[in-house]
Each structure stands twice: as structure tokens, then as C-alpha cells.
Amino acid sequence: MEVAQKPNGIANGKPQSSLSTQYGGVHAGGWVDYLPSSFVPYIQLCRLSPPVAFFIIFFPHFFGVVHAASIRQSSIEDVLRVSLILLGGSFFCNNASHAWNDLIDAPVDKLVARTCTRPIPRGAITPRAVFIFTCIQALAAASFLLLLPSGTRLATVPTIIGTTYYPYAKRHTNFPQVVLGFFLTGGIMIGSSAMGVFEPWIDKSTLSLLMASILWVVIFDTVYAHQDLEDDLKVGVKSTAILLRNYARLFLFVLYLAMSACVFACGYFANMSLAFFSVTVGGCFLSVGAMVFLVDLKDSASCWSWFSQGFWMTGVAISGGLLAEYVSPLNGSFW
């Protein structure tokens, strides 16, 4: 791996800046410290410490798998096999997408306080090395498709297009969070297709789950974008946080209500049981509601905390309700 010389003032990739630990190019210690020093910038590049970004990519794939399995009553062997394949694919997709994002964003990242210590701006990795790394990770992610039904490849097209375009969306539109939402949650269609569902995009319950997940991504990424609000205004980066900064909480509240309705519709259209409505619908209502009402959008640390920790509650709530629906011996309509 090609690693450039670190500039002065940075020891082991750890400048003294709390902002930089918020996916700004510095990890918070732990397992990464046991790796060879040449590996560390790549771990930071891929947002693997903490692994929130990776699970944000994997969760929608898992949602799609378990949702399809609960409807089709697929075997546990199929669920585990497909989930493991998509876990591996998500890992390399995460690496490729974040490396690509940072490669395109490097000129902007160096102007923003939180991101100026990311590996490319601080000179820990050269752009050429990042490009090669991105291509290798993308090919590795694509190789996992060979283990899945051929129809799954079609379902990956929107994700590939969205991932490639997303870094440019911040320059072209005020709604890059929507672009992010579409390409991240495309994993739901990939997971459903991988379980053998033909054209999952025409199923009402799957579409409702997709829309709920898109709104979830827009909510938590709008909160995330508030970390850099002042710097983004100066450098000209666009986002929903900037567009709606005086009405951000109202915007988040409307999305929260819409997401809750979509999660409910997912269960309604699939005739799901009380298990799904209790765990997933109730869990999403409480966890996303807590973030919307309690996050301090003017405090970077609060935004980071709700993004990096609050998202787990919702991801687990959706996964848990779908799993409960799948394994419940009383699986049947709540109505």
C-alpha cells in the first residue's frame, strides 16, 4: 500500500482535535492501534473505526433478506448464507464508496475543520493510491455477486450509479442526503432479490420498507451534516442542513412522521404480526423520535453522538422486528 509522509504535528495519524474523531480522519483508539502503521490511514479512509458507516451499508441488505424470508418462509440456512455473502460484499462496498467519496471530496475536505485531517488532505495517502485502492475494493465487492442469483445484479445498478454520483451531488443539489438515501437503501432490493424475490420493487410492503429507510437515512445524515454547517456555508457545499437550517427540526419532524407511516405500511401490506408492529414500528417511533427531539443541532458533539450511536437503536429495531416476524410460531396478520 502506498502511504505518503505524514506532515508535522500529527503523531500516528492522531492530531489533537476532537472534531477529527468524528469521521474526520482520526480513530478513537482501540483495535486499530494494534495494526501496522501503514494500515491505519486506510482504516480511517474506510470509516471502519467506529464501524457505523459499514453497518449503515449492511443494514438495508439485511432488512431486505429478512423481510423477504419472513414473507416467503425461507429456510434459516438460506437466510444465513445470503446474509453472510452480503456482509462480505457490504464490507468491500463500504471501503470502495468511502475511498471514492474522499478522493473526490479531498479539495473540499482540506478547507473544513473536521475533515482536514482525513488521510488524503493530511498527506497520509496519495490520491493515486486511493484510486487504485478504490478499484480493488469495488472489484472485490462485485465478486460477491457471483455467489448470488443473476437477477440480483440488476438490483445493484441504482446503488452503483448513486455511489458514483454522490460526491458530486453535494455540489449540484441541495438534497445530497436524498441521493445518499436512495443508494444506501438500495440494499433492500439487493437483499430481497438475493432471496429469490422476482422484481421486489413492485411489492408494496418492500417499497414501504424502502421509503422508510430512505427517510431514515435523510434524517440521520441531515443531523450528521450539521457538524460542518458553518464551514460548508463558506466553501459552498450544499445539503439539507444548509438549505433548511432555520427550519431543520421541523423538517426532521415531518420526515419522522412520514418514516413512521412507511414502517407501519410495510407491516400492513405484508399482513405482519404483533411482533413486527411492537418491535419495529414501536422501536422506530421511539428511537428516531428521541433523536429528532433531543439532538442539539448547534452542537457538533451532540450531532455526532446521535449519528454514531442513535442509529443503532433504529437499525436494531427494524432488524429485530423483521427477525421476530420470521421466527415467530404465531406469524400471522395483526389484523
Secondary structure by P-SEA (a helix, b strand, c coil): ccccccccccccccccccccccccccccccccccccccaaaaaaaaccccaaaaaaaaaaaaaaaaaaaaaacccaaaaaaaaaaaaaaaaaaaaaaaaaaaaaaaaaaaacccccccccccccccaaaaaaaaaaaaaaaaaaaaaccccccccaaaaaaaaaaccccccccccaaaaaaaaaaaaaaaaaaaaccccccccaaaaaaaaaaaaaaaaaaaaaaccaaaaaaaacccccccccccaaaaaaaaaaaaaaaaaaaaaaaacccccccccaaaaaaaaaaaaacccccccaaaaaaaaacaaaaaaaaaaaaaaaaaacccccccc
